[in-house]
Amino acid sequence: MPSTALRQQARVEWDGRRLRVLSEQFPRVQLKINGQRFIDLQFGPEKQATLEFPFTPSGQARFNVEIIANDHSEDSPAAPFSVAMGVPGTGPAMDRPGAIIPLHEASRLLPLDARPMQGEVAIVIPVYNAAQAVRRCIDSVLEHSSGAYRVIVINDASTDPAIAPLLESYRSRDRIELYENPRNLGFTATVNRGMQMAAHADVVLLNADTEVAANWLVGLRHALHSAPDVATATAVSNNAGAFSVPELEKENPFPPGWSHAQTARATWQDAGHAYPELPTGNGFCMLIRRQVLDAEGLFDVAAFPQGYGEENDFCQRASANGWRHLIAGNVHIAHARSLSFGSERRQALGQAGMQVLRERWPNYESDVGRTLFSFARRVLDWRLRVSQSNSLSRSPLPRCLHLGECQPLDRSHEHWVLAAQGEQMNLVAADGECRESVPVIRFDDLCCAHWLQLHAIERVVLPRSPPDHMTGMLAAQAARLGIHATIEGNDP
């Protein structure tokens, strides 16, 4: 393995896929990629640490690496250097490493026969007190959901007098169904009731103290249908334990200058589609495949009456039968957490639930530990650190794709262009940079769908001219993926 001795304190070796750091002086170092923290490396008895790179974190073949002594020091036992995927040996650090781009190699994109927008999704929102949070949650769902869906809201005998009139104000709204338990049944029985009312639909469990943003439901559907053995897809959040980003198990404030809507859109554009796996989902915002519900049954009310473990137990049952659970890392949900129960009671419920999980699923905690810090999850967190570090100089806008040419009339979107130039089909970003290019004869439905997903296109504008093969292809793939399409000159 080619090696480089740097500053006499550490030796670094890179074989094109694996980084090895050897040092006699440091028990632990922090590894940065392109100037942003990626992982802490612990040295073993042999005074070395190794990290495999199944794919490039940035999407770029070459990236900078820096090794510093610890979290509180900028001392570098090794001078910054660069490496390239598939190329052994290190090189000098780049002055301006490339920006994060789509993870082509690692992306779990929808197969061409997947129909993620077919069928209805039932969004189940159990309610217990916290009226203002409930209002924000329901309003955000109605504003940002698309496709075939309905919202099942169940009041679990709230004691807050503001809840009943609040929910009543939604009774005339389309797509909303309101129900009330005659007495307090607890969280688990309430969501079970909602999942039964969902009939044959896939189900989103959504806590009433969350707020969703643009693309949330489309993103969950894409993740769930990325493979036929995916049972659940769970969003990420500023405050959702193991699903918190970019820092695990912490409450992450929104980046300076960004609202939740901007944070969610930047996440949609920058997180990538690697979809890390865990042995469980999280019911704060989790999409469940109906086929799995029918096979595995509902949540265990007797063991988890107030929640805190019920979805973990369900996911373990599904995993035992070959199903997988993905993190939809490009779907960001704001989560207040603990408004219904309070933090102390939440902690007590969590401890009780974990004890049941340990007894039923002895390998659960070790499986979580093995996957929680997977390379794909490290990449997700790192990409979002990079994305959010630019918050003061960037205002994320929805991406609008024009076919052939673009005469943008507004500044509310990034305007991208898909056009043939000679024998090449090019995807050109709003900054004029060509992001994708293939020979025209190779631009087919699959390529079209991949580009739409990889580059987080939210709207497609089709020309007024009579439809041709290219127009039909783009319109068909946009419809399949749940992307809004309009005719040039028409209002969006």
N, C-alpha and C positions, 0 to 999 in steps of 0.2 A: 504494500500500500504506500503510494508516494507520501512523503512527509515533509514538514517544514518546521524548523526550530525557530521560535520567535521569542525575543527578549529573555531567553535562557530560563524562563520560569515555567513554560509549558511547551509541549510539542503537539502539533495538530496534524492529523492524517485524514485524507479524504480519498475514497476510492471511486467516487462517482455517485454513490448512493448512501455511503455510511461515513459519518464523522466520528473520529476517535480523538480524544483529548487526553494527554498524559502529563501529569504534574506531580512533583514530590511535595509541593508547598501548600496546596490548597485542597481542603476536603470537599469544597463545593464551589461551583462557579455558576454564573448566569450567562446564558447564551442569548445574544441579540442577533436578529436578522434585519438588515437594512435599518439599523439604529433603533429598532423596537424590540422590547423584551419578548422572548419566545419560550424559554424553558430554563429551569434550574437543573444543573447536572450534578449529581452526587458521585464522588469518586469511590470506587470499591477498594478492597484490600490491595489490589494490584496497582493502585494509584492511577487508574484510568477510568474514563467514562465514554460510553459509546451511544450514538443516536443514529437510528436508521431514518432515511428520508425516502419513503415510498413515492412521494411526488414533491414538486417544488411548492413551497408555501405561497409564494407571490404570484405564481403562474408564469413568471419569467424563468428562462433556463438558468441564468446566472444571477446570483444574489450575494450580498455582503454578509459576512459573519464577524461578530465581535465577541470576545470572551472577557468578562470582567470578574473581579474577585468575589463579590457578593452583592446582595441587594442594596447595600449602603455605601458602596465605594465604586468609583469609576476607574480604579486601578485595573489595568489590563495586563494579565500575565502573558497574553499573546497579542501582537499587533493586529488590527483589523485586516481581514483578507476577503477574497471572494472565491466562490466555488461555482462550478457549473454541473448541472445534472448530467450524469453519464460520462463525465470527463474527469479522470483521476488527477489529483494534484490541486494545489491552491494557487491563486494568483493575487495580484495587488487589489486592494479595495477600490471599488469604483467611486468616483467623485459624486455621481448622481445615479444611484441605483434606480432601476425602472420601477414604475408604479405597480400596484397590484392589478392584475388582469384576471380574466376568468380561468378557472382551474380545468382546462380542457381534459387533461389526462385523468383527473380524479373525480370529475363530475358524474353524478348519478342522474342522468337526464332521462326524460320520459321515452320509452320505446315508442315506435311509430304506431303500434296498434293500441296504445293506451288511450283511454277516453276519460281523462280526469274530471271533466265537467259534466259527464253524463250522470244522471241520477240525482236525487235530492239529498241534501245534507241537512240534518236537524241540529240546530245549535241549542243546547240545553243549558240554561242559566238558573241555578238554584239561588234563591234569595233569602237572606236572613238579616234584616236591619240594614244599616249603612245606606240610607236613602240616596244621598248625593253620589256616592260611588256607583250605586245601581243605575242612576240616571245617566252618568257618564258612560257606563258600560253599554247599556242598551242603545243610547244615541250613537255611539261609535260603531256598533254592529250594523245598525240600519244605514249609516252613512257609507261604510266601507265594504260591505259584503256584496258579492255578485254571483251570478249563476243561479241555479235552482236551490233555494234554501228556505227554511222556516225557522222561527225562533220560538222555543218552548220555555216560558218563564214560569217558575214554580215558587210561590211564596211559602216558605216553610214556617208558617204561623209566626211571622215577625212580631216583636213587641214594640217596635218603633212605629208610632202612629202615622208617620209620614209615608210609610211604604204603601199602604192600601190606596190612597188617592194618587200616588205617583204611578203605580202600575195601572190603575184605572184609566189614566190619561193616555195610555198606549192601546187601549182596547180597540179603537177604530183603525189602528194602523195595519196596513197590509203585512202579511207574513208573520205576525205576532200572535201567539196563543198564550193566554193567561190562565194559570191554575193556582189553587191555594190548598194546602194541606189542612185538614180539619183540626189537626194538632201538630205540634212540632215532632217530626219524624226523624230528624237528624240528616246530616249531609248525604250519607250513603243511600239511605232509603229514598231520599228526594231525587237524587240523580238516577237511581234505578227506575223510579216512576217516569222520569223524563225519557230515558232510553227505551222503555216499553212503549211510550206514546209515539216515539219516532218511527215505529213500525218497521218498514223495510229500508229505511234510510241509514247511511253512514251517520255517525254522531260526533259532534264536537262538544266536549265538556268545557265550559267556560266559566271561570269564577266571576262573581258579580263585582269584584273589586279590580277588574282589569279594564283596559282600554285597548281596542284594536286599531289598526291603521290600514292604509291602502295595501292591497294585495294579500292581506292576511289569509283569507279563505282559499284563494287561488293557490297560494304558496303551500298551505297544508295539503291541499288536494294533489298538487304535483309531487310532493314528497311521498304521500301515501301510495300513489300509483306509479312510483318510480320502479317498483318491482312487485311481482304478484305475491310475495311472501311477507310483505310489510303489514303488520297488524295495526300499528299506531304511528302517528307523527305528532311530535310535540314542538311547540314554538320555543323561542328563547325570549329572555326578558331582562329588564333591569334589576329584577328582584324576585327570583324564583329558585333559590337554592342551587342545585346542580345544573339548572338550566339558565342561570344568570350569566350574562356576558357584559364586557369581556372578562370580568373577574369572577371566578366560581365562588359560590356560597357567600357572596357579598351583595349589598345593595349598591348598585352602580348608578350614580347620578347621570343625567343626560349631559352630553358634552357641552362645553361653554358655547352659547349662542344658538344651540339647537333645541327645538321642541321635540316632543315625542314623535310627531309626524315626520320631522326631518331625520331623526335617529332611525326610525323604521325604514324610511326610503333609502338611506345610506346603507343600512343593513341588507335590504333587498338587492342593492346594486353591487355590494362589495363582499358579502360573506362567502359567496361561492355555493356550489351544489354538492359538496362532498358528503353531506348528511351523516354526521357521526352517529354511531350506534351506541345504545345503552341497553341494559337488560330490563328497563322500565321506561314508561312515559311519565308525564306529570299532568294531573287533572286540572291544573290552572288554565291550560289551553291545549287540549289534546284531541286530535281527530282519530276516531276508531272505525276500522273497517267493519261493516255490518256482518259480513261472513264470520268474522272472529267472535263478535258478540253472540251470534246464533250458535256457534260451536262451543264456546267456553262458558256461556251464561253470564248473568249480571254480577255486580259486585257483592261481596260477602258482608251483609248488613250485621250479622251477629258478631263477627270478629272486629269490624271497623265501623261502629255505628255513627261516629262523627267524622269519618274520613281519616286522613293521615295514615295511609298504608293500603287503602282499598284498591287503588289503581295499580300499585306495585304488585300486589297479590294477583290481580287479574292479568297483568303483563307476564308474570312468572308462569301462570297457567298456560298462557298462549305460547310463551317461549318453549315450554316443555313439549309442545306439539309442533315445533319447527317454525314458529312465527318470529319476526324481528321487529324491533322498535327503533325508529329513527328520530334524530333531532333535525327539525326543519330550521337550520341555522340562519336562513335568510328571512325568517318571519319573526319580527320583534313585537312583543306585546308589553305594554306598561302594566305593572302589577303593584298594587298598594300593599297587599298581604296583611293578614291578621285583623282586618277591620271587623269581621263578624265575631271572632273569638278572642282577640287580644293575643299578644305575643306570649304571655306566660302560659295560657291555656293551650295555645298552639304547640308550645314546646312539650308540655305534658302529654298531649295527644300523640305527638310525633314519637315520643319515647315508648309509649304503650304500643303503638302500631309497629314500631321496629322490633319489639320483643316478639310479637306474633310472627312477623316475617322471618326472624331468625329461627324460630321453631319449625315453621313450615318449609322454609327454603334455606337450608344451611349454607349454601354457596352464594346466596344473594349478595352479601356485602363484598365478598371477594370478587364476584363478577362485576359489581359496580366499580370497585377499585381498579380492576384491570382495564375497564373500558372508559372510565371517566377521564383519564389522562391519556387517551389514545392520541396518536399522531394527528388524525383528522380533527379531533377536538382541539388540540393545541393550535392547529392551523386556523380553525374558525376563530378562536379567541384572539390570536395574533392579527389576523386580517381586520378584525373589528377594532383592535387597538390602533392599527395604522389608519383605518378609516376615520375614527373619531378624533385622532390627533390633528386632523386638518379642519376641525369644525369652524374655526374662526376665519378661515380663508375660503370656505366652500359652503354653498347652500344647495343641497341636493334637489334636483328637479326631476319630474317624471320624464321618461324617454319616449319620444314619439318618432316612429319610423315612417319615412316617406318612400314610396316606390318611384324610382326614376329621377325625380328632381324635387327640390324643396324650396318653397317660397314662404318661409315662416312668417306668420302675422302676429305672433305673440311671443313673449319671453317667459311664459309660464311653463314651458317644456324645454328639454334638450331635444333638438331636432336632428335626427340621424337620417341617412339616405342609403337605400339599397339600390344599386344601379350597375348595369353592365358597362364596362369600359373595354372596348376591343373584345378580346376573347375571355376576359375575366369578369366574374361577378364579385363586386366589392361591397363591403359594409363600411360606411364612412361615418365616424362619430361627429358630434356637434363641433368639436375643435378642428375638424378637417382631417384628422388622422384616420387612415384606413386600418380598421381593426380586424377584418377578416377578408380573405380573398381566395377564391377557387376558380378553376376554369368553368365557364358557363355551362358546359355539357355535364359537369359534375354537380351542379347546384340543383338538388332535388328536394323532395318533401322533408327528408330527414335532416339534411343540411339546413334548410330553412327553419325547421323547428328548433334545432340546436342553437342557431344564432339568436333566435328570439329569446330562448331561455337563458343562454349564457350571458347575454348583454341586458337582461332585465327590461326588455321593451314592454311598455304598459299600454301603448296605443299605436295603431297602424292607420295610416292615411293612404287610401287607394286612389288612383287617378280617375278622372271623369271619363276618359276615353273608353271605348268598348272593351269589355274584359278580354284578356288574352290568357295564355297558359300561366304566365308569371303572376298576374293579378289573381287568378283563381287559386294558385298554389298558396300565395301569401294569405289570402282571405280564409282559405280552408284551415291552414295551420293556426292562424290567429284564433279562429273560432274554437278549434280543438283545445287550445291552451287557455282559453278564457281571456284573451286579450281583446280589448274593445277596438273595433274597426269602424272607420267612417270614410265617406267619399270626400275627396278634395273639394274644399269650398263650403262643406256643410259644417254646422256647429258640432262639436264633440258630444 
